Structures are given as structure tokens and as C-alpha cells.
Amino acid sequence: MGKYQLDQKGKVAVAKYHEKNQPVKGDKKERLEKMRAAYLNKKQKQAEQK
């Protein structure tokens, strides 16, 4: 084995670490809905100021 090769136990630990630390990927529909709501709120505030 090379200097930096992992055994099975080490590979499992690394995989578990990376799964836990991955950025959360939101659902595309959810993200679009949030953007739409923010846009509508912004437009509504601009309309109220005029």
C-alpha cells in the first residue's frame, strides 16, 4: 500500500465526513418559489412607496 492509501474503514470515514459537509442542495422548485416571493415583495414595496 502507498503512503496515503486508505483501508476500508478509512474510506467509510472519509465518505461519511464528505456527506455531512456537503452544501445542502435545495429543490429547484423550492428555490424558484423563494425567488418569486422575494421579487413580488420587492415590487409591492416599490408600489407602496410611489
C-alpha positions as CSV (number, residue, x, y, z in Angstrom):
1,M,0.0,0.0,0.0
2,G,1.1,3.5,-0.7
3,K,1.7,6.1,1.9
4,Y,-1.7,7.8,1.6
5,Q,-4.0,4.8,0.6
6,L,-6.9,4.2,3.0
7,D,-8.2,0.9,4.1
8,Q,-12.0,0.2,4.0
9,K,-12.6,1.7,7.5
10,G,-10.8,4.9,6.5
11,K,-12.7,5.1,3.2
12,V,-16.0,4.8,5.0
13,A,-15.0,7.6,7.5
14,V,-14.0,9.9,4.7
15,A,-17.2,9.3,2.8
16,K,-19.2,9.9,5.9
17,Y,-17.3,13.2,6.5
18,H,-17.9,14.5,3.0
19,E,-21.6,13.6,3.0
20,K,-22.1,15.5,6.2
21,N,-20.2,18.6,5.0
22,Q,-21.7,18.9,1.5
23,P,-23.7,22.1,0.9
24,V,-27.4,21.4,1.0
25,K,-28.8,21.4,-2.5
26,G,-32.3,22.8,-2.4
27,D,-35.1,21.7,-4.6
28,K,-35.2,23.7,-7.8
29,K,-39.0,24.4,-7.5
30,E,-38.5,25.5,-3.9
31,R,-35.7,27.9,-4.9
32,L,-37.7,29.4,-7.7
33,E,-40.7,29.9,-5.4
34,K,-38.5,31.7,-2.9
35,M,-37.1,33.9,-5.6
36,R,-40.6,34.7,-6.9
37,A,-41.9,35.6,-3.5
38,A,-38.9,37.9,-2.9
39,Y,-39.5,39.6,-6.2
40,L,-43.2,40.1,-5.6
41,N,-42.5,41.5,-2.1
42,K,-39.9,43.9,-3.6
43,K,-42.3,45.1,-6.3
44,Q,-45.1,45.5,-3.7
45,K,-42.9,47.7,-1.5
46,Q,-41.9,49.8,-4.5
47,A,-45.6,50.3,-5.5
48,E,-46.4,51.4,-1.9
49,Q,-43.6,54.0,-1.9
50,K,-44.9,55.7,-5.1
